[in-house]
C-alpha cells in the first residue's frame, strides 16, 4: 500500500470555516441595531407637529 493511500483526506475548507468570519455576527448586530434606532426616531418625529408639541398618535375623528 502506498503512503498516499493510507492518508485520510480532509477538506481544505469545512462548514465551520465558511460559516462566518470573525466579527461578521457582531457587524450584523450593529447594522440591525442602527436600523431599529432609525425606525424609532423616525416614528417619534412623525408624532411631533411643527410647533414641536407631541401630537396625538390616534387623533379623535369628529362625528
CHARMM internal coordinates of N, CA and C (Angstrom, degrees):
IC EDIT
DIST 1 N 1 CA 1.4493
DIST 1 CA 1 C 1.5282
ANGL 1 N 1 CA 1 C 107.94
DIST 1 C 2 N 1.3022
ANGL 1 CA 1 C 2 N 116.17
DIHE 1 N 1 CA 1 C 2 N 136.10
DIST 2 N 2 CA 1.4591
ANGL 1 C 2 N 2 CA 121.37
DIHE 1 CA 1 C 2 N 2 CA 178.94
DIST 2 CA 2 C 1.5284
ANGL 2 N 2 CA 2 C 110.08
DIHE 1 C 2 N 2 CA 2 C -79.03
DIST 2 C 3 N 1.3364
ANGL 2 CA 2 C 3 N 116.98
DIHE 2 N 2 CA 2 C 3 N 150.93
DIST 3 N 3 CA 1.4726
ANGL 2 C 3 N 3 CA 119.11
DIHE 2 CA 2 C 3 N 3 CA 179.40
DIST 3 CA 3 C 1.5419
ANGL 3 N 3 CA 3 C 112.68
DIHE 2 C 3 N 3 CA 3 C -58.45
DIST 3 C 4 N 1.3249
ANGL 3 CA 3 C 4 N 116.57
DIHE 3 N 3 CA 3 C 4 N -34.98
DIST 4 N 4 CA 1.4701
ANGL 3 C 4 N 4 CA 118.90
DIHE 3 CA 3 C 4 N 4 CA -178.94
DIST 4 CA 4 C 1.5201
ANGL 4 N 4 CA 4 C 111.75
DIHE 3 C 4 N 4 CA 4 C -66.99
DIST 4 C 5 N 1.3183
ANGL 4 CA 4 C 5 N 117.21
DIHE 4 N 4 CA 4 C 5 N -24.92
DIST 5 N 5 CA 1.4600
ANGL 4 C 5 N 5 CA 120.50
DIHE 4 CA 4 C 5 N 5 CA 179.60
DIST 5 CA 5 C 1.5230
ANGL 5 N 5 CA 5 C 112.18
DIHE 4 C 5 N 5 CA 5 C -75.26
DIST 5 C 6 N 1.3244
ANGL 5 CA 5 C 6 N 116.97
DIHE 5 N 5 CA 5 C 6 N -24.53
DIST 6 N 6 CA 1.4653
ANGL 5 C 6 N 6 CA 120.21
DIHE 5 CA 5 C 6 N 6 CA -177.95
DIST 6 CA 6 C 1.5288
ANGL 6 N 6 CA 6 C 112.32
DIHE 5 C 6 N 6 CA 6 C -89.18
DIST 6 C 7 N 1.3228
ANGL 6 CA 6 C 7 N 117.39
DIHE 6 N 6 CA 6 C 7 N -13.13
DIST 7 N 7 CA 1.4593
ANGL 6 C 7 N 7 CA 120.04
DIHE 6 CA 6 C 7 N 7 CA -179.23
DIST 7 CA 7 C 1.5290
ANGL 7 N 7 CA 7 C 109.98
DIHE 6 C 7 N 7 CA 7 C -73.08
DIST 7 C 8 N 1.2877
ANGL 7 CA 7 C 8 N 115.20
DIHE 7 N 7 CA 7 C 8 N 142.35
DIST 8 N 8 CA 1.4603
ANGL 7 C 8 N 8 CA 120.32
DIHE 7 CA 7 C 8 N 8 CA 177.35
DIST 8 CA 8 C 1.5275
ANGL 8 N 8 CA 8 C 107.08
DIHE 7 C 8 N 8 CA 8 C -87.70
DIST 8 C 9 N 1.3292
ANGL 8 CA 8 C 9 N 115.32
DIHE 8 N 8 CA 8 C 9 N 127.57
DIST 9 N 9 CA 1.4674
ANGL 8 C 9 N 9 CA 119.30
DIHE 8 CA 8 C 9 N 9 CA 179.41
DIST 9 CA 9 C 1.5162
ANGL 9 N 9 CA 9 C 109.00
DIHE 8 C 9 N 9 CA 9 C -75.15
DIST 9 C 10 N 1.3190
ANGL 9 CA 9 C 10 N 116.37
DIHE 9 N 9 CA 9 C 10 N 131.47
DIST 10 N 10 CA 1.4626
ANGL 9 C 10 N 10 CA 121.25
DIHE 9 CA 9 C 10 N 10 CA 176.15
DIST 10 CA 10 C 1.5178
ANGL 10 N 10 CA 10 C 108.11
DIHE 9 C 10 N 10 CA 10 C -124.73
DIST 10 C 11 N 1.3052
ANGL 10 CA 10 C 11 N 116.97
DIHE 10 N 10 CA 10 C 11 N 133.89
DIST 11 N 11 CA 1.4677
ANGL 10 C 11 N 11 CA 119.06
DIHE 10 CA 10 C 11 N 11 CA -179.27
DIST 11 CA 11 C 1.5242
ANGL 11 N 11 CA 11 C 111.28
DIHE 10 C 11 N 11 CA 11 C -65.53
DIST 11 C 12 N 1.3009
ANGL 11 CA 11 C 12 N 115.38
DIHE 11 N 11 CA 11 C 12 N 149.20
DIST 12 N 12 CA 1.4596
ANGL 11 C 12 N 12 CA 119.96
DIHE 11 CA 11 C 12 N 12 CA 179.24
DIST 12 CA 12 C 1.5277
ANGL 12 N 12 CA 12 C 110.61
DIHE 11 C 12 N 12 CA 12 C -67.53
DIST 12 C 13 N 1.3284
ANGL 12 CA 12 C 13 N 115.52
DIHE 12 N 12 CA 12 C 13 N -38.58
DIST 13 N 13 CA 1.4590
ANGL 12 C 13 N 13 CA 120.67
DIHE 12 CA 12 C 13 N 13 CA 178.55
DIST 13 CA 13 C 1.5188
ANGL 13 N 13 CA 13 C 108.51
DIHE 12 C 13 N 13 CA 13 C -119.75
DIST 13 C 14 N 1.2991
ANGL 13 CA 13 C 14 N 115.78
DIHE 13 N 13 CA 13 C 14 N 136.77
DIST 14 N 14 CA 1.4597
ANGL 13 C 14 N 14 CA 120.01
DIHE 13 CA 13 C 14 N 14 CA 175.96
DIST 14 CA 14 C 1.5186
ANGL 14 N 14 CA 14 C 108.36
DIHE 13 C 14 N 14 CA 14 C -107.24
DIST 14 C 15 N 1.3194
ANGL 14 CA 14 C 15 N 116.40
DIHE 14 N 14 CA 14 C 15 N 170.88
DIST 15 N 15 CA 1.4652
ANGL 14 C 15 N 15 CA 120.47
DIHE 14 CA 14 C 15 N 15 CA 176.66
DIST 15 CA 15 C 1.5222
ANGL 15 N 15 CA 15 C 110.33
DIHE 14 C 15 N 15 CA 15 C -58.16
DIST 15 C 16 N 1.3239
ANGL 15 CA 15 C 16 N 115.75
DIHE 15 N 15 CA 15 C 16 N -37.52
DIST 16 N 16 CA 1.4598
ANGL 15 C 16 N 16 CA 119.66
DIHE 15 CA 15 C 16 N 16 CA -178.68
DIST 16 CA 16 C 1.5312
ANGL 16 N 16 CA 16 C 110.52
DIHE 15 C 16 N 16 CA 16 C -65.39
DIST 16 C 17 N 1.3159
ANGL 16 CA 16 C 17 N 116.80
DIHE 16 N 16 CA 16 C 17 N -38.44
DIST 17 N 17 CA 1.4602
ANGL 16 C 17 N 17 CA 120.87
DIHE 16 CA 16 C 17 N 17 CA 179.66
DIST 17 CA 17 C 1.5126
ANGL 17 N 17 CA 17 C 111.14
DIHE 16 C 17 N 17 CA 17 C -65.71
DIST 17 C 18 N 1.3175
ANGL 17 CA 17 C 18 N 116.69
DIHE 17 N 17 CA 17 C 18 N -41.38
DIST 18 N 18 CA 1.4554
ANGL 17 C 18 N 18 CA 121.10
DIHE 17 CA 17 C 18 N 18 CA -174.73
DIST 18 CA 18 C 1.5299
ANGL 18 N 18 CA 18 C 113.09
DIHE 17 C 18 N 18 CA 18 C -85.99
DIST 18 C 19 N 1.3326
ANGL 18 CA 18 C 19 N 117.71
DIHE 18 N 18 CA 18 C 19 N -14.03
DIST 19 N 19 CA 1.4601
ANGL 18 C 19 N 19 CA 119.94
DIHE 18 CA 18 C 19 N 19 CA -173.20
DIST 19 CA 19 C 1.5172
ANGL 19 N 19 CA 19 C 112.26
DIHE 18 C 19 N 19 CA 19 C -64.42
DIST 19 C 20 N 1.3225
ANGL 19 CA 19 C 20 N 117.34
DIHE 19 N 19 CA 19 C 20 N -42.09
DIST 20 N 20 CA 1.4643
ANGL 19 C 20 N 20 CA 119.01
DIHE 19 CA 19 C 20 N 20 CA 178.32
DIST 20 CA 20 C 1.5163
ANGL 20 N 20 CA 20 C 110.66
DIHE 19 C 20 N 20 CA 20 C -165.92
DIST 20 C 21 N 1.2867
ANGL 20 CA 20 C 21 N 113.84
DIHE 20 N 20 CA 20 C 21 N 155.80
DIST 21 N 21 CA 1.4557
ANGL 20 C 21 N 21 CA 119.82
DIHE 20 CA 20 C 21 N 21 CA 175.88
DIST 21 CA 21 C 1.5190
ANGL 21 N 21 CA 21 C 107.58
DIHE 20 C 21 N 21 CA 21 C -96.61
DIST 21 C 22 N 1.3278
ANGL 21 CA 21 C 22 N 118.16
DIHE 21 N 21 CA 21 C 22 N 156.59
DIST 22 N 22 CA 1.4631
ANGL 21 C 22 N 22 CA 119.66
DIHE 21 CA 21 C 22 N 22 CA 178.44
DIST 22 CA 22 C 1.5259
ANGL 22 N 22 CA 22 C 110.84
DIHE 21 C 22 N 22 CA 22 C -57.14
DIST 22 C 23 N 1.3132
ANGL 22 CA 22 C 23 N 116.16
DIHE 22 N 22 CA 22 C 23 N 131.78
DIST 23 N 23 CA 1.4541
ANGL 22 C 23 N 23 CA 121.47
DIHE 22 CA 22 C 23 N 23 CA 177.72
DIST 23 CA 23 C 1.5174
ANGL 23 N 23 CA 23 C 114.72
DIHE 22 C 23 N 23 CA 23 C 89.83
DIST 23 C 24 N 1.3144
ANGL 23 CA 23 C 24 N 118.10
DIHE 23 N 23 CA 23 C 24 N -10.03
DIST 24 N 24 CA 1.4656
ANGL 23 C 24 N 24 CA 120.23
DIHE 23 CA 23 C 24 N 24 CA -177.25
DIST 24 CA 24 C 1.5217
ANGL 24 N 24 CA 24 C 111.33
DIHE 23 C 24 N 24 CA 24 C -64.32
DIST 24 C 25 N 1.3122
ANGL 24 CA 24 C 25 N 117.36
DIHE 24 N 24 CA 24 C 25 N -41.28
DIST 25 N 25 CA 1.4642
ANGL 24 C 25 N 25 CA 121.06
DIHE 24 CA 24 C 25 N 25 CA -178.78
DIST 25 CA 25 C 1.5234
ANGL 25 N 25 CA 25 C 109.98
DIHE 24 C 25 N 25 CA 25 C -68.01
DIST 25 C 26 N 1.3363
ANGL 25 CA 25 C 26 N 116.75
DIHE 25 N 25 CA 25 C 26 N -42.07
DIST 26 N 26 CA 1.4526
ANGL 25 C 26 N 26 CA 120.17
DIHE 25 CA 25 C 26 N 26 CA 179.69
DIST 26 CA 26 C 1.5246
ANGL 26 N 26 CA 26 C 110.66
DIHE 25 C 26 N 26 CA 26 C -63.77
DIST 26 C 27 N 1.3105
ANGL 26 CA 26 C 27 N 117.72
DIHE 26 N 26 CA 26 C 27 N -38.73
DIST 27 N 27 CA 1.4547
ANGL 26 C 27 N 27 CA 121.49
DIHE 26 CA 26 C 27 N 27 CA 178.57
DIST 27 CA 27 C 1.5252
ANGL 27 N 27 CA 27 C 110.17
DIHE 26 C 27 N 27 CA 27 C -64.04
DIST 27 C 28 N 1.3226
ANGL 27 CA 27 C 28 N 116.74
DIHE 27 N 27 CA 27 C 28 N -43.39
DIST 28 N 28 CA 1.4636
ANGL 27 C 28 N 28 CA 120.74
DIHE 27 CA 27 C 28 N 28 CA 178.51
DIST 28 CA 28 C 1.5216
ANGL 28 N 28 CA 28 C 110.68
DIHE 27 C 28 N 28 CA 28 C -61.95
DIST 28 C 29 N 1.3321
ANGL 28 CA 28 C 29 N 117.00
DIHE 28 N 28 CA 28 C 29 N -41.99
DIST 29 N 29 CA 1.4682
ANGL 28 C 29 N 29 CA 120.79
DIHE 28 CA 28 C 29 N 29 CA 177.92
DIST 29 CA 29 C 1.5265
ANGL 29 N 29 CA 29 C 111.16
DIHE 28 C 29 N 29 CA 29 C -59.87
DIST 29 C 30 N 1.3311
ANGL 29 CA 29 C 30 N 117.20
DIHE 29 N 29 CA 29 C 30 N -41.98
DIST 30 N 30 CA 1.4609
ANGL 29 C 30 N 30 CA 120.94
DIHE 29 CA 29 C 30 N 30 CA 179.70
DIST 30 CA 30 C 1.5251
ANGL 30 N 30 CA 30 C 111.09
DIHE 29 C 30 N 30 CA 30 C -65.33
DIST 30 C 31 N 1.3236
ANGL 30 CA 30 C 31 N 117.26
DIHE 30 N 30 CA 30 C 31 N -41.52
DIST 31 N 31 CA 1.4622
ANGL 30 C 31 N 31 CA 121.06
DIHE 30 CA 30 C 31 N 31 CA 179.35
DIST 31 CA 31 C 1.5287
ANGL 31 N 31 CA 31 C 110.05
DIHE 30 C 31 N 31 CA 31 C -62.74
DIST 31 C 32 N 1.3244
ANGL 31 CA 31 C 32 N 117.02
DIHE 31 N 31 CA 31 C 32 N -43.92
DIST 32 N 32 CA 1.4665
ANGL 31 C 32 N 32 CA 121.12
DIHE 31 CA 31 C 32 N 32 CA 179.92
DIST 32 CA 32 C 1.5261
ANGL 32 N 32 CA 32 C 109.83
DIHE 31 C 32 N 32 CA 32 C -64.60
DIST 32 C 33 N 1.3258
ANGL 32 CA 32 C 33 N 117.68
DIHE 32 N 32 CA 32 C 33 N -42.08
DIST 33 N 33 CA 1.4619
ANGL 32 C 33 N 33 CA 121.27
DIHE 32 CA 32 C 33 N 33 CA 179.61
DIST 33 CA 33 C 1.5226
ANGL 33 N 33 CA 33 C 110.86
DIHE 32 C 33 N 33 CA 33 C -62.14
DIST 33 C 34 N 1.3205
ANGL 33 CA 33 C 34 N 117.25
DIHE 33 N 33 CA 33 C 34 N -45.34
DIST 34 N 34 CA 1.4651
ANGL 33 C 34 N 34 CA 120.96
DIHE 33 CA 33 C 34 N 34 CA 179.50
DIST 34 CA 34 C 1.5247
ANGL 34 N 34 CA 34 C 110.24
DIHE 33 C 34 N 34 CA 34 C -61.54
DIST 34 C 35 N 1.3212
ANGL 34 CA 34 C 35 N 116.98
DIHE 34 N 34 CA 34 C 35 N -41.32
DIST 35 N 35 CA 1.4700
ANGL 34 C 35 N 35 CA 121.04
DIHE 34 CA 34 C 35 N 35 CA 179.07
DIST 35 CA 35 C 1.5264
ANGL 35 N 35 CA 35 C 110.65
DIHE 34 C 35 N 35 CA 35 C -61.81
DIST 35 C 36 N 1.3333
ANGL 35 CA 35 C 36 N 116.71
DIHE 35 N 35 CA 35 C 36 N -43.70
DIST 36 N 36 CA 1.4598
ANGL 35 C 36 N 36 CA 120.46
DIHE 35 CA 35 C 36 N 36 CA -179.44
DIST 36 CA 36 C 1.5268
ANGL 36 N 36 CA 36 C 111.25
DIHE 35 C 36 N 36 CA 36 C -65.73
DIST 36 C 37 N 1.3335
ANGL 36 CA 36 C 37 N 117.19
DIHE 36 N 36 CA 36 C 37 N -39.68
DIST 37 N 37 CA 1.4637
ANGL 36 C 37 N 37 CA 120.62
DIHE 36 CA 36 C 37 N 37 CA 178.37
DIST 37 CA 37 C 1.5243
ANGL 37 N 37 CA 37 C 109.78
DIHE 36 C 37 N 37 CA 37 C -62.95
DIST 37 C 38 N 1.3270
ANGL 37 CA 37 C 38 N 116.93
DIHE 37 N 37 CA 37 C 38 N -42.43
DIST 38 N 38 CA 1.4667
ANGL 37 C 38 N 38 CA 120.00
DIHE 37 CA 37 C 38 N 38 CA 178.16
DIST 38 CA 38 C 1.5210
ANGL 38 N 38 CA 38 C 110.97
DIHE 37 C 38 N 38 CA 38 C -60.49
DIST 38 C 39 N 1.3343
ANGL 38 CA 38 C 39 N 117.44
DIHE 38 N 38 CA 38 C 39 N -40.25
DIST 39 N 39 CA 1.4614
ANGL 38 C 39 N 39 CA 120.74
DIHE 38 CA 38 C 39 N 39 CA 179.35
DIST 39 CA 39 C 1.5251
ANGL 39 N 39 CA 39 C 110.92
DIHE 38 C 39 N 39 CA 39 C -63.45
DIST 39 C 40 N 1.3383
ANGL 39 CA 39 C 40 N 117.17
DIHE 39 N 39 CA 39 C 40 N -42.20
DIST 40 N 40 CA 1.4581
ANGL 39 C 40 N 40 CA 121.22
DIHE 39 CA 39 C 40 N 40 CA -178.96
DIST 40 CA 40 C 1.5255
ANGL 40 N 40 CA 40 C 110.24
DIHE 39 C 40 N 40 CA 40 C -66.57
DIST 40 C 41 N 1.3346
ANGL 40 CA 40 C 41 N 117.17
DIHE 40 N 40 CA 40 C 41 N -43.99
DIST 41 N 41 CA 1.4579
ANGL 40 C 41 N 41 CA 120.92
DIHE 40 CA 40 C 41 N 41 CA -179.98
DIST 41 CA 41 C 1.5218
ANGL 41 N 41 CA 41 C 110.24
DIHE 40 C 41 N 41 CA 41 C -64.18
DIST 41 C 42 N 1.3078
ANGL 41 CA 41 C 42 N 117.13
DIHE 41 N 41 CA 41 C 42 N -43.50
DIST 42 N 42 CA 1.4705
ANGL 41 C 42 N 42 CA 120.79
DIHE 41 CA 41 C 42 N 42 CA 179.27
DIST 42 CA 42 C 1.5245
ANGL 42 N 42 CA 42 C 110.41
DIHE 41 C 42 N 42 CA 42 C -61.99
DIST 42 C 43 N 1.3169
ANGL 42 CA 42 C 43 N 117.41
DIHE 42 N 42 CA 42 C 43 N -44.65
DIST 43 N 43 CA 1.4647
ANGL 42 C 43 N 43 CA 120.87
DIHE 42 CA 42 C 43 N 43 CA 179.36
DIST 43 CA 43 C 1.5231
ANGL 43 N 43 CA 43 C 110.26
DIHE 42 C 43 N 43 CA 43 C -63.64
DIST 43 C 44 N 1.3182
ANGL 43 CA 43 C 44 N 117.25
DIHE 43 N 43 CA 43 C 44 N -39.08
DIST 44 N 44 CA 1.4556
ANGL 43 C 44 N 44 CA 121.42
DIHE 43 CA 43 C 44 N 44 CA 179.27
DIST 44 CA 44 C 1.5251
ANGL 44 N 44 CA 44 C 110.84
DIHE 43 C 44 N 44 CA 44 C -64.93
DIST 44 C 45 N 1.3155
ANGL 44 CA 44 C 45 N 117.12
DIHE 44 N 44 CA 44 C 45 N -42.41
DIST 45 N 45 CA 1.4588
ANGL 44 C 45 N 45 CA 120.96
DIHE 44 CA 44 C 45 N 45 CA -179.88
DIST 45 CA 45 C 1.5229
ANGL 45 N 45 CA 45 C 111.75
DIHE 44 C 45 N 45 CA 45 C -66.59
DIST 45 C 46 N 1.3155
ANGL 45 CA 45 C 46 N 116.79
DIHE 45 N 45 CA 45 C 46 N -32.59
DIST 46 N 46 CA 1.4667
ANGL 45 C 46 N 46 CA 120.34
DIHE 45 CA 45 C 46 N 46 CA 179.29
DIST 46 CA 46 C 1.5290
ANGL 46 N 46 CA 46 C 111.17
DIHE 45 C 46 N 46 CA 46 C -68.21
DIST 46 C 47 N 1.3439
ANGL 46 CA 46 C 47 N 117.56
DIHE 46 N 46 CA 46 C 47 N -24.12
DIST 47 N 47 CA 1.4546
ANGL 46 C 47 N 47 CA 121.29
DIHE 46 CA 46 C 47 N 47 CA -179.37
DIST 47 CA 47 C 1.5326
ANGL 47 N 47 CA 47 C 112.04
DIHE 46 C 47 N 47 CA 47 C -81.45
DIST 47 C 48 N 1.3153
ANGL 47 CA 47 C 48 N 118.25
DIHE 47 N 47 CA 47 C 48 N -9.81
DIST 48 N 48 CA 1.4654
ANGL 47 C 48 N 48 CA 121.01
DIHE 47 CA 47 C 48 N 48 CA -178.57
DIST 48 CA 48 C 1.5225
ANGL 48 N 48 CA 48 C 110.06
DIHE 47 C 48 N 48 CA 48 C -96.59
DIST 48 C 49 N 1.2995
ANGL 48 CA 48 C 49 N 115.33
DIHE 48 N 48 CA 48 C 49 N 140.54
DIST 49 N 49 CA 1.4605
ANGL 48 C 49 N 49 CA 118.08
DIHE 48 CA 48 C 49 N 49 CA 176.96
DIST 49 CA 49 C 1.5330
ANGL 49 N 49 CA 49 C 108.29
DIHE 48 C 49 N 49 CA 49 C -89.96
DIST 49 C 50 N 1.3055
ANGL 49 CA 49 C 50 N 117.22
DIHE 49 N 49 CA 49 C 50 N -175.27
DIST 50 N 50 CA 1.4620
ANGL 49 C 50 N 50 CA 121.06
DIHE 49 CA 49 C 50 N 50 CA -173.92
DIST 50 CA 50 C 1.5185
ANGL 50 N 50 CA 50 C 113.72
DIHE 49 C 50 N 50 CA 50 C -69.05
DIST 50 C 51 N 1.3408
ANGL 50 CA 50 C 51 N 118.76
DIHE 50 N 50 CA 50 C 51 N -20.27
DIST 51 N 51 CA 1.4587
ANGL 50 C 51 N 51 CA 121.74
DIHE 50 CA 50 C 51 N 51 CA 178.39
DIST 51 CA 51 C 1.5213
ANGL 51 N 51 CA 51 C 111.81
DIHE 50 C 51 N 51 CA 51 C -84.78
DIST 51 C 52 N 1.3067
ANGL 51 CA 51 C 52 N 116.82
DIHE 51 N 51 CA 51 C 52 N -1.86
DIST 52 N 52 CA 1.4593
ANGL 51 C 52 N 52 CA 120.34
DIHE 51 CA 51 C 52 N 52 CA -178.64
DIST 52 CA 52 C 1.5147
ANGL 52 N 52 CA 52 C 112.78
DIHE 51 C 52 N 52 CA 52 C 86.65
DIST 52 C 53 N 1.3236
ANGL 52 CA 52 C 53 N 116.85
DIHE 52 N 52 CA 52 C 53 N 3.17
DIST 53 N 53 CA 1.4559
ANGL 52 C 53 N 53 CA 120.94
DIHE 52 CA 52 C 53 N 53 CA 178.96
DIST 53 CA 53 C 1.5276
ANGL 53 N 53 CA 53 C 109.06
DIHE 52 C 53 N 53 CA 53 C -84.31
DIST 53 C 54 N 1.3018
ANGL 53 CA 53 C 54 N 115.35
DIHE 53 N 53 CA 53 C 54 N 147.12
DIST 54 N 54 CA 1.4655
ANGL 53 C 54 N 54 CA 119.40
DIHE 53 CA 53 C 54 N 54 CA 178.48
DIST 54 CA 54 C 1.5187
ANGL 54 N 54 CA 54 C 108.31
DIHE 53 C 54 N 54 CA 54 C -74.50
DIST 54 C 55 N 1.3059
ANGL 54 CA 54 C 55 N 115.86
DIHE 54 N 54 CA 54 C 55 N 123.60
DIST 55 N 55 CA 1.4598
ANGL 54 C 55 N 55 CA 121.31
DIHE 54 CA 54 C 55 N 55 CA 179.12
DIST 55 CA 55 C 1.5189
ANGL 55 N 55 CA 55 C 109.26
DIHE 54 C 55 N 55 CA 55 C -86.17
DIST 55 C 56 N 1.3052
ANGL 55 CA 55 C 56 N 115.45
DIHE 55 N 55 CA 55 C 56 N 161.97
DIST 56 N 56 CA 1.4603
ANGL 55 C 56 N 56 CA 119.48
DIHE 55 CA 55 C 56 N 56 CA 177.47
DIST 56 CA 56 C 1.5175
ANGL 56 N 56 CA 56 C 109.49
DIHE 55 C 56 N 56 CA 56 C -69.25
DIST 56 C 57 N 1.3173
ANGL 56 CA 56 C 57 N 115.35
DIHE 56 N 56 CA 56 C 57 N 138.31
DIST 57 N 57 CA 1.4564
ANGL 56 C 57 N 57 CA 119.29
DIHE 56 CA 56 C 57 N 57 CA 178.55
DIST 57 CA 57 C 1.5268
ANGL 57 N 57 CA 57 C 110.24
DIHE 56 C 57 N 57 CA 57 C -69.14
DIST 57 C 58 N 1.3254
ANGL 57 CA 57 C 58 N 116.50
DIHE 57 N 57 CA 57 C 58 N -36.23
DIST 58 N 58 CA 1.4698
ANGL 57 C 58 N 58 CA 121.71
DIHE 57 CA 57 C 58 N 58 CA 179.69
DIST 58 CA 58 C 1.5234
ANGL 58 N 58 CA 58 C 107.55
DIHE 57 C 58 N 58 CA 58 C -127.04
DIST 58 C 59 N 1.3186
ANGL 58 CA 58 C 59 N 118.42
DIHE 58 N 58 CA 58 C 59 N 83.83
DIST 59 N 59 CA 1.4648
ANGL 58 C 59 N 59 CA 119.13
DIHE 58 CA 58 C 59 N 59 CA -178.65
DIST 59 CA 59 C 1.5225
ANGL 59 N 59 CA 59 C 111.30
DIHE 58 C 59 N 59 CA 59 C -61.33
DIST 59 C 60 N 1.3194
ANGL 59 CA 59 C 60 N 114.22
DIHE 59 N 59 CA 59 C 60 N 148.76
DIST 60 N 60 CA 1.4685
ANGL 59 C 60 N 60 CA 119.97
DIHE 59 CA 59 C 60 N 60 CA -179.95
DIST 60 CA 60 C 1.5256
ANGL 60 N 60 CA 60 C 108.95
DIHE 59 C 60 N 60 CA 60 C -69.32
DIST 60 C 61 N 1.3049
ANGL 60 CA 60 C 61 N 115.96
DIHE 60 N 60 CA 60 C 61 N 136.10
DIST 61 N 61 CA 1.4578
ANGL 60 C 61 N 61 CA 121.38
DIHE 60 CA 60 C 61 N 61 CA 178.20
DIST 61 CA 61 C 1.5304
ANGL 61 N 61 CA 61 C 107.39
DIHE 60 C 61 N 61 CA 61 C -92.14
DIST 61 C 62 N 1.3338
ANGL 61 CA 61 C 62 N 117.89
DIHE 61 N 61 CA 61 C 62 N 121.38
DIST 62 N 62 CA 1.4710
ANGL 61 C 62 N 62 CA 118.94
DIHE 61 CA 61 C 62 N 62 CA -179.49
DIST 62 CA 62 C 1.5257
ANGL 62 N 62 CA 62 C 110.99
DIHE 61 C 62 N 62 CA 62 C -64.48
DIST 62 C 63 N 1.3251
ANGL 62 CA 62 C 63 N 114.97
DIHE 62 N 62 CA 62 C 63 N 143.04
DIST 63 N 63 CA 1.4707
ANGL 62 C 63 N 63 CA 120.05
DIHE 62 CA 62 C 63 N 63 CA -179.01
DIST 63 CA 63 C 1.5025
ANGL 63 N 63 CA 63 C 110.40
DIHE 62 C 63 N 63 CA 63 C -95.78
END
COOR INIT
IC SEED 1 N 1 CA 1 C
IC BUILD
